[in-house]
Structures are given as structure tokens and as C-alpha cells.
Amino acid sequence: MTADLEEKTDRYGELLAEALEAASIAPPGGTPMADAAEDCYGMAASYLEDGRHFREQGDPVNALASFSYGHAWLDAGARIGLFEVPTEGHLFTVE
């Protein structure tokens, strides 16, 4: 079971890192929606850093939770139009 947790943690960390690279803020700068997009992106990036910290500390459970929360911020933002994201592939659930 530990090997499964380790693999899943690594996979989710990579997924979040890829998703952050693929997402770009959609609303025009200086608008409230752009501010919201920046906040969501910042939360996702913070969760990536937190997850990496937990991973380095040998805490895969909290690392996995951090990576998952971070991706949820991005995916939710993409669904409501805060981010331009690829619609094909495995990074996001938007159509």
C-alpha cells in the first residue's frame, strides 16, 4: 500500500505542476475576474509548494492532499472561465 501511495502522490504532484504550466488567466487584467483568477492560480501554486515540502519531509498523505487541493483550485477556476486551459487530454475536466 505504501508503494501505491508514493506513486499516487508523485503522479498528482506532476499533474498539478503540468496543469499550472498549461493554465493561463483568461479575463482581461485589472478586472475583478482577473483578480479572482490570480488568487486561484496563487492558491494552486501555494498548494504545489506545500505538497513538495510535505513530500520532502516524508509525509505523502499531506503531500497528496495538497496536490489534490491545488488541482481543485485550478480545475474549478477553469470550469467557471477564469483560465484558458487545454480541453483535450488529462489535465482538466472542462469540455
HELIX and SHEET records of a PDB file:
HELIX    1   1 THR A    2  ALA A   22  1                                  21    
HELIX    2   2 PRO A   32  GLU A   56  1                                  25    
HELIX    3   3 PRO A   60  ARG A   79  1                                  20    
SHEET    1   A 2 SER A  24  ILE A  25  0                                        
SHEET    2   A 2 PHE A  83  GLU A  84 -1                                        
END                                                                             
